[in-house]
Amino acid sequence: MNADLECRAGVLSWLSIHSNTFKTNADLECRAKVLSWLSTRRYNLKTSADLECRAVVLRWFNIRLNAFATNADLECRAGVLSLLSIRRNTFKTNANLECRAGVLSWLSIRRYNFKTNADLECRAGVLSWLSIRRNDFKTNADLECRAGVHSWLSIRRNKFKTNADLECGAGVLSWLSIRRNTFKTNADPFNMVINFALRHLYF
């Protein structure tokens, strides 16, 4: 009955489930079912502890493998990651970072729907880590997004940390309208010439 399930949720919450003191896998599985049933997927979270607990549950249930059952699962994961300092790049494992990349791609990050600078900075970190510096672009959207990130992160002011950054910047600029002479600033054509020379004469 619904009353049984609601009671179970109250009992688990009271018994330190929020502080991750799970005694058995059965406790964790039960908590997951309770949270799902009690509209956690619809963001009806009463406290930060509820959201943190949900994060633990999702992580435990193959969320890192991108095995999302519904769009609601993915949206919930995005909310959980945002709350749990993912925007501050506090990734514990490579799996965390890869999952974040999948979440951001799905949630229209490629369409430049950035809400804060932190979102954009996080995307830059994700793209850099996921072989974007090696020009492993799967779609045009990937390349366009990288161009936006680079522009925002002072790539046009030659603040390159590595040769890989410089090469990637050149590739991005070439693909994105450099050939159509759509330069926004004097620095654009200058940077393109320098990049081209560096790539073909010195590398």
HUSUL-V178812 format. One record per pair of residues at least 4 apart in sequence whose C-alpha atoms are under 6 Angstrom apart, sorted by sequence separation. I is the first residue (numbers start at 0). J is the second residue. D is the distance in whole Angstrom. If there is no record, write none. Layout:
i-><I	I>
j-><J	J>
d-><D	D>
//
This chain:
i-><2	12	16	25	35	39	48	58	62	81	85	104	108	127	131	150	154	173	186	190	196	197	198	11	34	38	44	57	67	80	81	90	103	113	126	127	136	149	159	172	176	182	8	31	54	123	146	169	17	40	63	132	17	40	63	86	109	132>
j-><6	16	20	29	39	43	52	62	66	85	89	108	112	131	135	154	158	177	190	194	200	201	202	16	39	43	49	62	72	85	86	95	108	118	131	132	141	154	164	177	181	187	33	56	79	148	171	194	48	71	94	163	52	75	98	121	144	167>
d-><6	5	6	6	6	5	6	5	6	5	6	5	6	5	6	5	6	5	6	6	6	5	5	6	5	6	6	6	6	5	6	6	5	6	5	6	6	5	6	6	6	6	6	6	6	6	6	6	6	6	6	6	6	6	6	6	6	6>
//
